Amino acid sequence: MSVLVLMEEGDASRQMLTLARKFGNPVHSVGINAIEPFAPDFLAALLSAVATEVNASAVFAAGIERGNDVMARLAARLGLPLASNCVAATPGDPAIVTRQRWGGSLLEEARLHSPRPLITVAPHTVPIEKGPDPVEFDIDAVKSKLDQTLLAVKVSEHVVPSHAGVSLAEAKVIVSGGRGVGSKEGFAIIEELAGLLGAAVGCSRAVTSAGWRPHTDQVGQTGTKVAPDVYIACGISGATQHMAGLKGAKRILAINSDPQAPMMQNADYTVVGDLKEIVPAISAEIRRARAGRI
């Protein structure tokens, strides 16, 4: 039997394909940008119709904002259960899924009793494996038969972040600050180091709650989930919700005055001390090293 996937740009969808291929062949796809502007109710109805057309054994999407939004609406439309934030899945009757719970602090193995499993895959949890590309389904005929009132709920405007910089989701290096930075103005040294490293600037929820940085900079369960090569955490305690957002990081460097902070316990490298002295010292050393090469 075939399987249907909702595709978006980026690694999260390619990671999702690794699990989706286990559930059927061929893999048919519907692009999330097939409907512009983004209209989640209409996309859910479209997925439902296409799943019937291709007799899909299961429907998959990446477990990121738009994928989860559409799949939740699809589940409600079909009256079927949705297994979200999965890190593993095995076809069968019932299907067996492993999914993240409590912000990724524990894993749950569950049986999914459904004639057509609906699954979203947690980003940065499944390695991308090579395989046949999905076959893009020609949606024009199906789209014309759908209730056009479903387009009532749609994105009306995109607000571009006021600050420029490297995207958190795609950054290879992230310099992130927490409550320990002390103030909005205190992020100047974080931005300086990020600029030298060509990195994105991130922050914890406490920082956005204090109004020091916009929500678009937040890393964590309710922010952006990231997978950089290096994550530099400055003055971040390491609450469970924050750690859930950086599980995909390859290396973590933590700078904190408290050696017992959870972030320090989870980091690959730690520096104990005052970040207001350490971070500028790192920036100065980078400049000195670069000047020596000129």
N, C-alpha and C positions, 0 to 999 in steps of 0.2 A: 504493500500500500504506500501511497505517497504521504508526504508531510508538507505542511504549509508554514512559512516563516514570514514574519514582518521585519523587513530589513531597514536599517538605518545606516548612515555613514559612520565609520569608526570601528575600532577594535571590538567593542562590546557585541556587535552583531556577528562579527566573525568568530568570536568565542562561542556565542550561542549556537552557531552552526555545528560546532563540534558535537554537541549533545543532540541537536535536531536530526542529524544524519542517522542516528541510531534507531530512529522511530519510523523510517520509511525511505523509499526511493521510487521516483525522483523527489527532490526537494523543490517545491514551487515557492515562489516569493512574490510578495506585494510590497512595494516600496512605501515607506511611511510618507514620502514626499509625493506620492501619487495623487494626493488631494491637497491642493494649495488654495487658500491657507489651511493649516492644520485643523482638522475637524474630527475629533475623536469618536463621536457617535456615528458619523458617516463611515469612518474607517472600520469601526467595529462591525457595522452592517455589511460592509464590503468583504471583510475577512470571513464572516459567516457564510456569505453567498459563495465565495471562492472555495472555501473548505468543502462545501457541498458539491461544487462542480468537479473538484479533483479527488473527491472521496478521501479527504485527508485523515490519516490515522491520528494526527495530533497537530496542534498549532503552537508555535513557539515565537517568542519575542525577546529582545534584550531587556534585562531588568533595569532600565533607566527610565527617566521621567515619562517620556511620551509612550514608550513601550508598555509600561505598567498601566498607564492611563487607558490606552486602547484595550488592552487585554482584560482589565477589570470590567469594562463596559461590554466586551464580548461575552464574558462569563455571565453577566447579568442577563444579557439578551438570550443566551442559550439555556440558562438555568443550569449551568455546569460549574463544578468547582474549579478554582484557579490555584495552582501551586506557584507561588512567587518566590523570587530570590533563591532559586535552586542552584546548587553547585554540582549536582550529579543527578542523573535520571536513567532508569532502565525500563524499556518497554515491557509490557506484560498485562495481564488481567488479574489484579490491578497493576498499574505502573508503580514502580518504586522510585521515590524522589528523596534527595537529601537537600535540605534548604537551611538557610541562615535564619536564626531567630535572635531576638534581643540584641539587635544591632550587630549581629555577627559574632556575639560572644559565645554562642553555642550552636550546634548543628542538630537538626531534627530529621530523623528518617521517618518517612510517612508513606502510606499506601494511597494511591490516587485512584479511587473508584470512579471511572468515567468512560463512556463510550468514545470520547474524543478528548484526551488530555490537553489541557491548556496550561502552558508552562512559560514562566519568564526565568531567565538565567542571570544570576547575580554577576555584575561586571567584574573583571579582573580575578576570577576564580577558576576559570577553565582555560587551559592552554589552547591556542589556536592550532588546529591540525589541518593539514592539507587534505583536500577532497574535491569532488566535483562542485562547480559553482551552481547555485540554485537557478532554476529556470523561471525567468520572470513571466508571470501570468499576464495575459492581455486583458486588462480590466474594463476596457471601453464598453463592451456589450453588457457586462454585469452592472457597471456603474449607472448606465442609463435606466435600468429597471428599479433602482432604489428610490426610496422616499426622499425627495429633495428637501423636505423640512428638517431632515437630520443634519443639514448644513447650518442650522441656526446657531449651534454652539461651535464657534471657531475662534482661532487666534485673530484678533483685530489689529494688533500692533506688537512689534518687537522693540524693546527699549535697550539700546546699546549701553553697556556700562560706561560710566563717566570717566573711568581711568583706563588708560591704555596698558598693554602688557601682554605677556605670554598667557595663553589659555591654561587654566588649572588642569582641565581634563586631559590635555595633550602634553603638558610640560614634562620634560625629562628630569628637571631639578626644581624643587619647590622649597622656598624659605618661608616658614610659617611662624607666626607669632601668637602668643596667648596672653592671658591676663598679666603675666609677669612683665610684659613690655611696658605696662604702666599707664599708657595714654595714647591718644591718637597721634600726637607728635612723636611719641617714642618709636613709631613704625618707620621713621626716617632711616634708622640704621638697618632695619630689615630690608627696606627698599633698596638701600645702597648695596648691600651684599647681593641681593637678587639681581640687581643690574650688572654687577661684575661677573656673575655666574651665568647670565642669560636665563635666569630662572623666573618662575611665576611667584607671586606673593600670595600666601594663604594665611588663614587665621582660624581660631577656635570659635565655638558658639558664644563663649563669654565675651569675646571681642566684638562680635556683631551686635550682641545684646546691649553692650555699652555704647554702641554707636560709633566705635572707632574705625570700623571698616564696613563696606557694604556686604550684604548677604552673599553676593556672587563670589566673594573671596573665601567663604566658609568651607572648610574641609570637615566631613563627618557624616553621620547617619542622616541628618537633615540638611546637609550641604552637598558638596561635590565629592564623589568617590574618585580617588586618584590612584595612579600607578606609576610614579616617577622612578627613575633609577636611584635618585637620592632625595630623601625628605629631611630637611633640617628644621627641627622643632625648637623654637626659642621661647622659653618661659611658658611651655604648655604642660599642664599636669598629666594629661593623657587619660581623660575620662573615657569610659567604654564607647560613648557615642562618637567621640573624635577618632578613636582607634578603628572603629568600623569603617571609617572613610579612607583609611590609608593601608588597608590590608594588602593592597597590591604593590606597595612600595618595596623595591629590592633592597635598599639600605636606609636605615634611619640613624641620623645623628641628632642627639638630644643635648640641649644646653639648658641647665636648670640649677638653681641654687640648692634644691632639695634632692639629694641622691636617692631618696626613697620614693620619689614621685613615680606613678605607674609608667609614664612615658620613658623614664630612665631605665626602668626594669625591662622594657620591651625593645629598647634601642640596640642597634649593633655597636654604636660608638657613643660615648657620653663625655661631656665636659661639665664638671661641677664648678659653679661660680656665678658671678653676676653677668648676665647677658649684655648689660649695657657697657661692660668693659670687654667682654670676649668677642662679641660680634664685630665691633669696630676694629679690634685687633686682627681678626681674620681678614677683614676687608683691606686693612693696611698691608698685611703680609702678601695678599694677592697682588696688590699694586706694586709692592717692592719686587716680587718675583717677576712680574711682567716687565718692569722697568729694566731689570737685569738682563732680559733677553733682547732688549732693543740695541 
